[in-house]
Amino acid sequence: MARLIYSVIASLDGYIADRDGRFDWAEPDPEVHGFINDLERPIGTYLYGRRMYEVMTGWETDPSLAADSPVMADFAALWQAADKIVYSGTLAAVTTARTRIERTFDPAAVRALKERAEADLAIGGPELAAHAIDAGLVDEYHVFVVPTAVGGGKPAFQGRRRLDLALQEEHRFPGGTLYLRYCPRG
């Protein structure tokens, strides 16, 4: 069975975006980005909410991103090679290849997708991830903690259930970012 991974870059105080919706402070440096690329290689399908999908589409629709550096080109290639499912009741059409829209998040359908998938799945965006977390579908949490406190904004974890996690791996980067990989306890 494939794993469902929630990967998130968060501020030290637990936010993915500040009060103004900005997340420029979370842009990974080349070393962190290369590490992220290696984590993304086994991903065959991304699950996104509408807003996260719209942020990520640039990896296919804006060639200047990939032209910026070899590590950015690598990520663009990885992202474009994967399937994408966008959960949205309002998005009329997708703008990227290998992408489909689902109108509602159905935990049973995601569980079935995990069972038949040949590659791991990643879920992006805290609101959509909350649905998967609440349904007990997330197998791993990849958390990148950036050494910045933003004082409020969009929290990285929005689920309604308590999470008891076991630390599986950690990595410290010279710039102060910390990678933490967790699995649910029990």
C-alpha atoms as a printed R data frame, in Angstrom:
    type eleno elety resid chain resno       x      y       z
1   ATOM     1    CA   MET     A     1   0.000  0.000   0.000
2   ATOM     2    CA   ALA     A     2   1.235  3.486  -0.841
3   ATOM     3    CA   ARG     A     3   1.864  6.026   1.902
4   ATOM     4    CA   LEU     A     4  -0.014  9.316   2.158
5   ATOM     5    CA   ILE     A     5   2.419 12.040   3.209
6   ATOM     6    CA   TYR     A     6   1.571 15.508   4.478
7   ATOM     7    CA   SER     A     7   4.547 17.720   3.702
8   ATOM     8    CA   VAL     A     8   4.569 21.268   4.993
9   ATOM     9    CA   ILE     A     9   6.922 24.218   5.377
10  ATOM    10    CA   ALA     A    10   5.971 26.141   8.508
11  ATOM    11    CA   SER     A    11   7.192 29.033  10.591
12  ATOM    12    CA   LEU     A    12   8.618 28.397  14.029
13  ATOM    13    CA   ASP     A    13   5.218 29.349  15.466
14  ATOM    14    CA   GLY     A    14   3.361 26.882  13.209
15  ATOM    15    CA   TYR     A    15   2.028 28.881  10.242
16  ATOM    16    CA   ILE     A    16   2.311 28.260   6.493
17  ATOM    17    CA   ALA     A    17   1.403 31.859   5.630
18  ATOM    18    CA   ASP     A    18   1.383 35.051   7.657
19  ATOM    19    CA   ARG     A    19  -1.675 37.209   8.407
20  ATOM    20    CA   ASP     A    20  -1.381 38.855   4.982
21  ATOM    21    CA   GLY     A    21  -1.264 35.468   3.206
22  ATOM    22    CA   ARG     A    22   2.431 35.867   2.409
23  ATOM    23    CA   PHE     A    23   4.822 32.925   2.529
24  ATOM    24    CA   ASP     A    24   7.955 34.401   0.931
25  ATOM    25    CA   TRP     A    25   9.781 33.757   4.223
26  ATOM    26    CA   ALA     A    26   9.289 30.004   3.613
27  ATOM    27    CA   GLU     A    27  11.144 29.812   0.296
28  ATOM    28    CA   PRO     A    28  13.743 27.075   0.728
29  ATOM    29    CA   ASP     A    29  17.382 27.752  -0.006
30  ATOM    30    CA   PRO     A    30  19.068 25.495  -2.615
31  ATOM    31    CA   GLU     A    31  20.230 22.938  -0.027
32  ATOM    32    CA   VAL     A    32  16.768 22.593   1.543
33  ATOM    33    CA   HIS     A    33  15.129 22.551  -1.886
34  ATOM    34    CA   GLY     A    34  17.419 19.743  -3.056
35  ATOM    35    CA   PHE     A    35  16.523 17.758   0.067
36  ATOM    36    CA   ILE     A    36  12.822 18.329  -0.647
37  ATOM    37    CA   ASN     A    37  13.342 17.141  -4.232
38  ATOM    38    CA   ASP     A    38  14.789 13.868  -2.950
39  ATOM    39    CA   LEU     A    39  11.753 13.395  -0.689
40  ATOM    40    CA   GLU     A    40   9.416 14.088  -3.617
41  ATOM    41    CA   ARG     A    41  10.953 11.514  -5.986
42  ATOM    42    CA   PRO     A    42   8.717  8.621  -4.784
43  ATOM    43    CA   ILE     A    43   5.524 10.707  -5.121
44  ATOM    44    CA   GLY     A    44   3.226  9.564  -7.910
45  ATOM    45    CA   THR     A    45   0.149 11.632  -7.038
46  ATOM    46    CA   TYR     A    46  -0.405 14.984  -5.348
47  ATOM    47    CA   LEU     A    47  -3.698 15.775  -3.627
48  ATOM    48    CA   TYR     A    48  -4.425 19.508  -3.414
49  ATOM    49    CA   GLY     A    49  -7.118 21.934  -2.440
50  ATOM    50    CA   ARG     A    50  -7.848 24.676  -4.962
51  ATOM    51    CA   ARG     A    51  -5.624 27.343  -3.401
52  ATOM    52    CA   MET     A    52  -2.583 25.070  -3.032
53  ATOM    53    CA   TYR     A    53  -3.058 23.804  -6.588
54  ATOM    54    CA   GLU     A    54  -3.156 27.366  -7.906
55  ATOM    55    CA   VAL     A    55   0.116 28.133  -6.095
56  ATOM    56    CA   MET     A    56   1.784 25.007  -7.473
57  ATOM    57    CA   THR     A    57   0.691 25.375 -11.123
58  ATOM    58    CA   GLY     A    58   3.630 27.686 -11.778
59  ATOM    59    CA   TRP     A    59   5.903 24.641 -11.766
60  ATOM    60    CA   GLU     A    60   4.309 23.773 -15.119
61  ATOM    61    CA   THR     A    61   2.969 27.055 -16.463
62  ATOM    62    CA   ASP     A    62   5.877 29.409 -15.656
63  ATOM    63    CA   PRO     A    63   9.087 28.237 -17.383
64  ATOM    64    CA   SER     A    64  11.118 30.915 -15.593
65  ATOM    65    CA   LEU     A    65  10.832 28.926 -12.346
66  ATOM    66    CA   ALA     A    66  12.645 25.916 -13.802
67  ATOM    67    CA   ALA     A    67  15.161 28.169 -15.549
68  ATOM    68    CA   ASP     A    68  16.225 29.678 -12.220
69  ATOM    69    CA   SER     A    69  18.550 26.830 -11.176
70  ATOM    70    CA   PRO     A    70  19.182 23.095 -11.625
71  ATOM    71    CA   VAL     A    71  17.417 22.328  -8.329
72  ATOM    72    CA   MET     A    72  14.342 24.278  -9.467
73  ATOM    73    CA   ALA     A    73  14.389 22.515 -12.845
74  ATOM    74    CA   ASP     A    74  14.567 19.179 -11.032
75  ATOM    75    CA   PHE     A    75  11.538 20.025  -8.894
76  ATOM    76    CA   ALA     A    76   9.554 21.232 -11.912
77  ATOM    77    CA   ALA     A    77  10.256 17.930 -13.700
78  ATOM    78    CA   LEU     A    78   9.243 15.905 -10.634
79  ATOM    79    CA   TRP     A    79   6.024 17.882 -10.184
80  ATOM    80    CA   GLN     A    80   5.058 17.676 -13.846
81  ATOM    81    CA   ALA     A    81   5.652 13.903 -13.952
82  ATOM    82    CA   ALA     A    82   3.193 13.225 -11.115
83  ATOM    83    CA   ASP     A    83  -0.589 13.001 -11.265
84  ATOM    84    CA   LYS     A    84  -2.563 15.717  -9.491
85  ATOM    85    CA   ILE     A    85  -6.029 15.594  -7.957
86  ATOM    86    CA   VAL     A    86  -7.586 18.940  -7.043
87  ATOM    87    CA   TYR     A    87 -10.448 18.953  -4.550
88  ATOM    88    CA   SER     A    88 -12.624 21.952  -5.294
89  ATOM    89    CA   GLY     A    89 -16.274 22.802  -5.558
90  ATOM    90    CA   THR     A    90 -15.503 26.023  -7.429
91  ATOM    91    CA   LEU     A    91 -12.595 25.376  -9.836
92  ATOM    92    CA   ALA     A    92 -14.014 25.233 -13.355
93  ATOM    93    CA   ALA     A    93 -10.989 23.735 -15.120
94  ATOM    94    CA   VAL     A    94  -7.385 22.751 -14.491
95  ATOM    95    CA   THR     A    95  -4.443 24.379 -16.257
96  ATOM    96    CA   THR     A    96  -1.896 21.573 -15.937
97  ATOM    97    CA   ALA     A    97  -1.429 18.140 -17.477
98  ATOM    98    CA   ARG     A    98  -2.056 14.921 -15.542
99  ATOM    99    CA   THR     A    99  -4.609 16.745 -13.367
100 ATOM   100    CA   ARG     A   100  -8.242 16.082 -12.549
101 ATOM   101    CA   ILE     A   101 -10.837 17.737 -10.320
102 ATOM   102    CA   GLU     A   102 -12.808 15.994  -7.591
103 ATOM   103    CA   ARG     A   103 -15.673 18.025  -6.150
104 ATOM   104    CA   THR     A   104 -15.544 16.534  -2.631
105 ATOM   105    CA   PHE     A   105 -12.962 14.813  -0.467
106 ATOM   106    CA   ASP     A   106 -14.074 11.221   0.013
107 ATOM   107    CA   PRO     A   107 -11.956  9.363   2.602
108 ATOM   108    CA   ALA     A   108 -13.031  5.962   1.246
109 ATOM   109    CA   ALA     A   109 -11.928  6.923  -2.275
110 ATOM   110    CA   VAL     A   110  -8.550  8.155  -0.976
111 ATOM   111    CA   ARG     A   111  -8.102  4.943   1.018
112 ATOM   112    CA   ALA     A   112  -8.827  2.950  -2.161
113 ATOM   113    CA   LEU     A   113  -6.360  5.125  -4.084
114 ATOM   114    CA   LYS     A   114  -3.671  4.376  -1.489
115 ATOM   115    CA   GLU     A   115  -4.388  0.644  -1.777
116 ATOM   116    CA   ARG     A   116  -4.007  0.528  -5.555
117 ATOM   117    CA   ALA     A   117  -1.280  3.154  -6.035
118 ATOM   118    CA   GLU     A   118   2.156  1.989  -7.103
119 ATOM   119    CA   ALA     A   119   3.828  5.154  -5.800
120 ATOM   120    CA   ASP     A   120   3.332  7.274  -2.689
121 ATOM   121    CA   LEU     A   121   0.856 10.125  -2.478
122 ATOM   122    CA   ALA     A   122   1.382 13.584  -1.020
123 ATOM   123    CA   ILE     A   123  -1.279 15.905   0.291
124 ATOM   124    CA   GLY     A   124  -0.728 19.636   0.228
125 ATOM   125    CA   GLY     A   125  -2.508 22.435   2.014
126 ATOM   126    CA   PRO     A   126  -3.576 22.390   5.659
127 ATOM   127    CA   GLU     A   127  -7.327 22.498   5.044
128 ATOM   128    CA   LEU     A   128  -7.349 19.462   2.759
129 ATOM   129    CA   ALA     A   129  -4.776 17.707   4.939
130 ATOM   130    CA   ALA     A   130  -7.074 18.215   7.935
131 ATOM   131    CA   HIS     A   131  -9.726 16.062   6.233
132 ATOM   132    CA   ALA     A   132  -7.187 13.290   5.613
133 ATOM   133    CA   ILE     A   133  -5.767 13.588   9.138
134 ATOM   134    CA   ASP     A   134  -9.234 13.474  10.696
135 ATOM   135    CA   ALA     A   135  -9.990 10.335   8.630
136 ATOM   136    CA   GLY     A   136  -6.760  8.672   9.824
137 ATOM   137    CA   LEU     A   137  -5.323  8.500   6.295
138 ATOM   138    CA   VAL     A   138  -1.971 10.271   6.754
139 ATOM   139    CA   ASP     A   139   0.947  7.878   7.204
140 ATOM   140    CA   GLU     A   140   3.813 10.363   7.500
141 ATOM   141    CA   TYR     A   141   4.323 14.026   8.275
142 ATOM   142    CA   HIS     A   142   7.275 15.838   6.690
143 ATOM   143    CA   VAL     A   143   7.593 19.143   8.527
144 ATOM   144    CA   PHE     A   144  10.140 21.795   7.597
145 ATOM   145    CA   VAL     A   145  10.403 24.371  10.373
146 ATOM   146    CA   VAL     A   146  11.765 27.708   9.173
147 ATOM   147    CA   PRO     A   147  13.526 29.876  11.789
148 ATOM   148    CA   THR     A   148  10.978 32.680  11.447
149 ATOM   149    CA   ALA     A   149   8.028 33.494  13.707
150 ATOM   150    CA   VAL     A   150   5.222 35.305  11.866
151 ATOM   151    CA   GLY     A   151   2.863 35.919  14.786
152 ATOM   152    CA   GLY     A   152  -0.281 34.541  13.188
153 ATOM   153    CA   GLY     A   153  -1.797 33.506   9.905
154 ATOM   154    CA   LYS     A   154  -2.792 30.152   8.404
155 ATOM   155    CA   PRO     A   155  -1.882 27.271  10.748
156 ATOM   156    CA   ALA     A   156  -0.070 24.247   9.353
157 ATOM   157    CA   PHE     A   157  -2.324 21.861  11.285
158 ATOM   158    CA   GLN     A   158  -6.078 22.423  11.213
159 ATOM   159    CA   GLY     A   159  -7.487 19.006  12.055
160 ATOM   160    CA   ARG     A   160 -10.033 18.412  14.770
161 ATOM   161    CA   ARG     A   161  -8.340 15.424  16.322
162 ATOM   162    CA   ARG     A   162  -5.325 15.162  18.541
163 ATOM   163    CA   LEU     A   163  -2.171 13.913  16.845
164 ATOM   164    CA   ASP     A   164   0.244 11.759  18.797
165 ATOM   165    CA   LEU     A   165   3.305 11.404  16.619
166 ATOM   166    CA   ALA     A   166   6.594  9.548  16.860
167 ATOM   167    CA   LEU     A   167   9.717 11.260  15.547
168 ATOM   168    CA   GLN     A   168  11.359  9.074  12.883
169 ATOM   169    CA   GLU     A   169  14.029 11.362  11.479
170 ATOM   170    CA   GLU     A   170  15.424 14.856  11.786
171 ATOM   171    CA   HIS     A   171  17.843 16.918   9.772
172 ATOM   172    CA   ARG     A   172  19.282 20.338  10.557
173 ATOM   173    CA   PHE     A   173  20.303 22.681   7.776
174 ATOM   174    CA   PRO     A   174  23.054 25.310   8.121
175 ATOM   175    CA   GLY     A   175  20.571 28.148   7.535
176 ATOM   176    CA   GLY     A   176  18.518 27.077  10.551
177 ATOM   177    CA   THR     A   177  15.692 25.152   8.868
178 ATOM   178    CA   LEU     A   178  14.840 21.897  10.603
179 ATOM   179    CA   TYR     A   179  13.309 18.858   8.867
180 ATOM   180    CA   LEU     A   180  11.230 16.525  11.051
181 ATOM   181    CA   ARG     A   181   9.643 13.285   9.833
182 ATOM   182    CA   TYR     A   182   6.892 11.861  12.014
183 ATOM   183    CA   CYS     A   183   4.582  8.845  11.890
184 ATOM   184    CA   PRO     A   184   1.408  8.400  13.921
185 ATOM   185    CA   ARG     A   185   1.926  6.523  17.190
186 ATOM   186    CA   GLY     A   186   0.231  3.200  17.621
